[in-house]
Amino acid sequence: MNHYERIQRSIDFIEAHLTEEITVEQCAREAFMSVSAYHSMFLSVVGYHAKEYIRLRRLSLACGELLHTDKTIAAVAVKYGYNSLDSFTRAFRSRY
């Protein structure tokens, strides 16, 4: 398995668990890499740090839910791991 396949395996893991707590250690394990090797390889392949990628994907999905469902902002924020409405609002405004 080459580095790209390993990173893709970790991305598949991330995508399947976006509404759950995800650690970089779990992602590195999925890629069969050490955490330090994973950090540098993920950044090299994807262009973002793993935590930033997770944050951006969660915000992207949250945006879709806010646009296409009747869920409250608070419900969407909690679903995607934000502990407070304020932190979700800051992240959302910063991104969009």
N, C-alpha and C positions, 0 to 999 in steps of 0.2 A: 504494500500500500504506500503510495507516494504522499508527499506533504499536502498536496491539494486535496487528495481523497480524505486524508485525516481531518483537515480543516472542514471539508464539506460534511463529514460525519458529525463533527461537533456542531456545525450550523444546523444540521437536521435535528440534533438533540435540542438545541436552543429553541428552534421553531416549534417543536412538539411540547415544550414546557414553558412557554412565555407567560402563562398565568400563574406560574409557580416560582418559588425562590430558586434561583440558579446561581451557582458559584463557579468561579473560573476553574477551581479545582475539578469540579464535575466535568466541565467542558474539556479540560486537558486530559482527563481520564478517558473520555469518549474518543479523543484523538490519539490515544496511546502515546502521550507526550508528557514531559515534565512541565510544570507550570511555567517556568522561565522560558523554555523552548516554545511553548504554546503561545505565550504573550508575543514574542517576537515574530513567530510564524503567522499568527492570526493577523497582526498588524500589517505584515508584508503582503499577505494574500488579499485581505479584505479592505485594507486602508483605514480601518478603525480599530481601536482597542476592543477587546471582547465585551467589556462592560458597557462601552459606548454603543456598540452594535445592539446589544440587548435593550438598552434604554431607547434607542431610536426605533427599533422594531416594535416595542411596546407602545410607544407614542403613536406610531403609524397605525397600529391596530386600534388603539383607543380613538384616534381621529375618525377612522372608518365607522366605529360603533356609534360615536356621537352624531355623525352625519346620517346614518342609515337605520338607527333604532330609536326607540323612545326612552332608552335608559338614561338615568340621571348622570350628571357629571361625577357625582360622588361614587355611584355604583361602578362606573367605568374606571375611575381612579383606583378604587380598592381592588377591582378585578386584575389590574395590571401592576399591582404591588406598591402603590403609593399609599403611605400611611396617613397622609393628610391631604386635604383638598388643596391647601396652599402650596404644597410641594408639587403636586400635579399641575396646578395652574401655572406656576413659575416655569416648569419644564416645558409645558405645552406652549406657552407664550414665547419662550426662548426659541423653540423649534419652528413654530408656525407664525 
